[in-house]
Amino acid sequence: MRKVLAMRNKATLFLACSLLTIAQGQKNNASQKNAPQVVHVEGDVEYTHDPSIAKDGDTWYLFGTANGPVRKGELPIRCSQDLHLWKLCGYVFEQIPQWIKKQSPETKELWAPDISFFNGEYHLYYAFSVFGKNTSGIALLTNKTLNQKNPNFHWTDHGLVLLSRPEDDFNAIDPNLVLDEKGQPWLAFGSFWTGIKMRHIDAKTGLLSKEDTKLYSLARRKRPDSPPANSPGLPGDWQAVEAPFIVHYADYYYLFVSFDLCCRGTKSNYKTMVGRSRSVTGPYVDAAGTPLLEGGGTPLLLGNSRWIGPGGESLLQQKDGDIIVFHAYDGTSGDAYLQISTIAWVDGWPKVALEGGNPANK
């Protein structure tokens, strides 16, 4: 009898161990499935800054801020048919439009384009400004196609969308267009000062809504108890929040922003943060429940010794998986390079990867 019971106990133990092994394997597989992956890129990926991505037909198009020693135009365009190999395939402008030179004579370059598609056209919002000042503007171009070989390819200039002046508490740069659940367009923007703002956009014109003229506030940095003195004529470094990008996923809108300082090569300390809201206009909170209007933000991308200052991000939602594109600075040369990662949505929050490791995922 004792022998029979011992055999039964061994069989029960073996079955329990087998079930535990299977469960652990399923857990590991699920973990691997939810792990974001770096997308290897090559080709014309150096000097990529503030990338914004869209797909038209079988080609991905990447718009950015001109960066590096050679600049043959404004708002460079890179093309790829597999997300891995990228080729510089032109510029939006050969030079800064004359109307912008008249509006802002100090402007030396155009910044941070944002590509989106609604109302049957691609909309390219972009900014003009002077570094460290909020005498800035956001302008709009539209195009039926992004394929330069298509006979319908033509950028139509719709001129100024939004302007900020020295007396304003915001900076009209870094535009991002998002459609809400009803298909209504909204434009997020902002850099330093009192942070990230939003305006309602007229879907037919792509310009500011005349019905809803409210300036919505989405995110700002928290003032330190004893902030250091500002550099003459410049906002404080502690105010550094910019590059908003909003997507709707599941039950939430997610606001991605860049904290701290870009554009300083190996001395850059840019980082990408995220919060979420049930409404496109906020309030946005981080994973700990801290409002982004009170300095909150959940880390999404933190740099490492290989890639410094990851930020200037944009996302592309696709049927076969969402991706994020951003720039980061080479740890040796300080040059900006294109980075791409898949996005893993884990417990209602995004996770992304960075070559050399992303401390934000720990």
C-alpha positions in Angstrom: 0.0 0.0 0.0 2.9 2.3 0.9 4.5 1.6 -2.4 1.3 2.5 -4.3 1.0 5.8 -2.4 4.7 6.6 -3.1 4.2 6.0 -6.8 1.0 8.2 -6.8 2.9 11.0 -4.9 5.8 10.8 -7.5 3.3 11.0 -10.3 1.5 14.0 -8.8 4.9 15.7 -8.2 6.0 15.0 -11.8 2.7 16.4 -13.1 3.0 19.5 -11.0 6.6 20.1 -12.1 5.5 19.7 -15.7 2.7 22.1 -15.4 5.0 24.6 -13.7 7.6 24.2 -16.5 4.9 24.8 -19.1 3.6 27.9 -17.3 7.1 29.3 -16.9 7.6 28.7 -20.6 4.4 30.5 -21.5 5.4 33.3 -19.2 8.8 33.6 -20.9 7.2 33.5 -24.4 4.8 36.3 -23.4 7.6 38.3 -21.9 9.6 38.0 -25.1 6.5 38.9 -27.1 6.1 42.0 -25.0 9.8 43.0 -25.3 10.5 46.0 -27.6 13.1 45.4 -30.3 15.7 47.8 -31.8 15.1 48.1 -35.6 18.6 48.1 -37.3 19.0 51.1 -39.6 21.8 52.0 -42.1 22.4 54.2 -45.1 21.7 57.9 -44.8 20.9 57.9 -41.1 23.6 60.2 -39.7 22.6 63.8 -39.0 18.9 62.8 -38.6 17.2 65.2 -36.2 13.5 65.5 -35.0 12.3 62.7 -37.3 8.6 62.3 -38.3 7.5 59.3 -40.2 4.7 58.3 -42.5 4.0 55.5 -45.1 2.6 56.1 -48.6 2.3 52.9 -50.7 5.2 50.6 -50.2 7.6 53.4 -49.0 8.2 54.9 -45.6 9.1 58.7 -45.6 11.0 60.4 -42.9 11.0 64.1 -42.5 13.4 66.0 -40.2 15.3 69.1 -39.3 18.4 69.8 -41.4 21.5 68.8 -39.4 25.2 68.3 -40.0 27.9 70.0 -42.1 26.2 69.7 -45.5 22.8 71.3 -46.0 21.4 71.5 -49.5 17.9 72.5 -48.5 15.4 72.7 -45.7 13.5 69.8 -44.1 15.3 66.8 -45.5 13.3 63.7 -46.6 14.6 60.2 -46.2 13.0 57.1 -47.9 13.0 53.4 -47.1 11.1 50.4 -48.4 12.0 48.1 -45.4 12.6 50.5 -42.5 16.2 49.3 -42.4 18.0 50.9 -45.4 17.4 54.7 -45.7 18.3 57.0 -48.5 18.2 60.8 -48.6 15.6 61.5 -51.3 15.3 65.3 -51.3 14.2 68.3 -49.4 10.9 69.9 -48.9 12.3 73.4 -49.6 15.5 74.5 -51.5 15.5 77.5 -49.2 13.4 79.2 -46.6 10.2 80.7 -48.1 10.3 84.4 -48.7 7.2 85.0 -46.6 9.0 83.5 -43.6 12.1 85.6 -44.2 9.8 88.7 -44.1 7.9 87.4 -41.0 11.1 86.4 -39.2 14.3 87.8 -40.7 16.4 86.2 -38.0 15.3 82.6 -39.0 18.2 80.6 -40.3 16.6 77.2 -40.7 13.3 75.4 -40.4 12.6 73.0 -37.6 10.8 69.8 -36.5 8.4 68.9 -39.3 5.3 66.7 -38.5 3.7 64.6 -41.2 0.1 63.4 -40.9 -2.8 62.4 -43.2 -6.4 63.6 -42.9 -9.1 65.1 -45.1 -7.6 63.3 -48.2 -4.2 65.0 -48.0 -0.9 64.8 -46.2 -0.3 67.7 -43.9 3.2 68.8 -43.1 3.4 71.2 -40.1 6.8 72.8 -39.4 8.3 75.6 -37.3 10.5 78.6 -37.8 12.2 80.4 -34.9 15.5 81.6 -33.4 17.3 79.4 -30.9 16.3 80.4 -27.3 13.5 82.8 -28.3 9.7 82.4 -28.5 9.3 84.7 -31.5 8.3 81.6 -33.4 5.7 80.4 -35.9 4.2 77.1 -37.2 3.3 76.8 -40.9 1.5 74.3 -43.1 2.1 72.5 -46.4 -0.2 69.9 -47.9 0.3 67.3 -50.6 -1.8 64.6 -52.2 1.0 62.1 -52.2 4.5 61.7 -50.8 5.7 59.9 -53.9 7.8 62.3 -55.9 7.3 60.3 -59.1 3.5 60.6 -58.8 2.2 63.4 -61.2 0.0 64.7 -58.3 3.1 65.4 -56.1 3.1 69.1 -55.2 3.5 70.9 -51.9 0.9 73.6 -51.5 1.9 76.3 -49.1 -0.9 77.4 -46.7 1.3 79.8 -44.8 1.1 80.7 -41.2 -0.9 78.6 -38.7 0.2 80.0 -35.4 2.5 82.6 -34.0 4.1 83.3 -30.6 5.5 86.6 -29.5 7.7 87.7 -26.6 4.7 88.6 -24.5 3.3 85.0 -24.8 4.1 82.4 -22.2 4.5 79.6 -24.8 6.7 78.9 -27.8 5.1 78.0 -31.2 7.5 75.3 -32.3 7.5 71.4 -32.4 4.1 70.9 -33.9 2.2 67.6 -33.8 -1.2 66.8 -35.3 -3.4 64.2 -33.7 -6.9 63.1 -34.7 -9.3 62.4 -31.8 -11.9 59.6 -31.7 -14.3 61.7 -33.7 -11.7 62.4 -36.4 -11.2 66.0 -35.3 -7.7 67.3 -35.7 -5.7 68.9 -32.8 -2.3 70.5 -32.9 0.1 70.1 -29.9 3.2 72.2 -29.8 5.6 73.9 -27.4 9.1 74.2 -26.0 10.3 75.6 -22.6 8.3 78.6 -21.1 5.1 77.2 -19.6 5.3 74.0 -21.6 3.2 72.0 -24.1 0.0 73.6 -25.5 -2.7 72.6 -27.9 -5.1 74.2 -30.3 -8.2 72.8 -32.2 -7.7 72.6 -35.9 -10.3 73.1 -38.7 -10.4 69.8 -40.6 -11.1 71.4 -43.9 -8.4 74.1 -43.9 -5.8 72.6 -41.6 -5.6 76.0 -39.9 -6.7 77.0 -36.4 -10.4 76.5 -35.6 -12.4 79.7 -35.5 -15.0 78.1 -33.3 -12.8 76.7 -30.6 -10.1 79.4 -29.8 -9.0 78.0 -26.4 -5.3 77.5 -25.8 -5.1 74.2 -23.9 -2.2 73.4 -21.6 -1.0 69.8 -21.5 2.4 69.6 -19.8 5.0 71.7 -18.1 8.1 71.2 -15.9 8.0 71.7 -12.1 9.8 74.7 -10.8 12.7 73.7 -8.5 12.8 75.3 -5.0 15.9 77.2 -5.9 16.4 77.3 -9.7 19.7 78.6 -11.0 19.6 82.0 -12.7 18.6 82.0 -16.3 21.1 82.9 -19.0 20.4 86.4 -20.3 17.4 86.5 -22.6 16.8 82.7 -22.3 14.3 80.6 -20.4 15.7 78.4 -17.5 17.0 74.9 -18.3 14.6 73.6 -15.7 11.7 74.6 -18.0 12.9 72.2 -20.7 9.9 70.2 -22.1 9.3 70.0 -25.9 8.6 67.8 -28.9 5.1 66.6 -28.1 3.6 63.7 -29.9 0.2 62.2 -29.2 -1.3 58.9 -30.2 -4.6 57.2 -29.3 -4.2 53.6 -28.2 -6.9 51.4 -26.6 -8.7 53.6 -24.0 -6.2 56.4 -23.8 -4.4 59.2 -25.5 -0.7 59.1 -24.9 1.4 62.2 -24.8 5.1 61.8 -25.5 7.5 64.6 -24.7 11.2 65.3 -24.6 12.7 66.6 -21.3 15.9 68.5 -20.8 18.5 69.7 -23.4 19.1 68.6 -26.9 21.5 69.7 -29.6 24.7 69.6 -27.5 26.2 66.4 -28.9 27.7 64.3 -26.1 26.7 66.9 -23.6 23.0 66.5 -24.5 20.8 65.1 -21.7 17.5 64.8 -23.6 15.2 62.0 -22.4 11.7 60.9 -23.6 8.8 60.8 -21.2 5.1 59.8 -21.5 1.8 60.4 -19.8 -1.8 59.4 -20.7 -5.3 60.8 -20.6 -8.9 59.7 -21.4 -9.3 63.0 -23.3 -7.1 64.4 -26.1 -7.0 67.8 -24.3 -6.0 66.2 -21.0 -5.4 66.1 -18.1 -2.4 63.8 -18.7 -0.9 61.8 -15.9 2.1 59.5 -15.6 2.2 55.9 -14.3 2.4 57.2 -10.7 -0.6 59.4 -11.1 1.4 62.7 -11.2 -0.1 65.2 -13.7 2.2 66.3 -16.5 1.1 69.8 -15.7 2.8 69.4 -12.4 6.1 68.1 -13.8 5.1 64.5 -14.1 6.2 62.0 -16.7 7.1 58.4 -16.9 10.5 57.7 -18.5 10.3 56.0 -21.9 13.8 56.5 -23.3 16.9 57.2 -21.2 20.3 57.5 -22.9 23.4 55.2 -22.3 27.1 55.5 -23.1 26.5 54.4 -26.7 23.6 56.6 -27.5 23.1 59.9 -25.6 20.1 62.1 -25.3 17.3 60.1 -27.1 14.4 62.4 -28.0 12.6 64.4 -30.7 10.3 61.4 -31.1 7.4 60.5 -33.3 5.3 57.3 -33.6 3.7 55.4 -36.4 0.8 53.1 -35.7 0.7 50.1 -38.0 -1.3 46.9 -38.4 1.8 44.8 -37.9 3.1 46.7 -34.9 3.7 50.3 -33.8 7.1 51.9 -34.0 8.8 54.9 -32.6 11.5 57.0 -34.4 13.8 59.4 -32.7 17.3 60.8 -32.7 20.2 60.1 -30.4 23.7 61.4 -30.3 26.7 59.1 -30.9 28.6 58.6 -27.6 31.9 59.3 -29.3 31.3 61.8 -32.1 28.2 63.6 -30.7 26.5 63.4 -34.1 22.8 62.8 -34.3 21.6 59.5 -35.8 18.2 58.0 -36.6 16.9 55.4 -34.2 13.9 53.1 -34.6 12.3 50.7 -32.1 9.2 48.6 -32.0 6.7 49.5 -29.2 5.6 46.9 -26.7 2.4 48.0 -24.9 2.7 46.5 -21.4 0.0 47.0 -18.8 -1.3 50.0 -20.6 2.1 51.7 -21.0 4.6 51.7 -23.9 8.1 50.2 -23.7 10.8 50.8 -26.3 14.3 49.7 -26.9 17.7 51.4 -27.5 20.9 49.8 -28.6 23.2 49.4 -25.6 20.2 49.2 -23.3 17.3 51.5 -22.2 17.4 52.1 -18.4 13.8 53.3 -18.6 12.7 49.7 -19.0 14.1 48.6 -15.7 
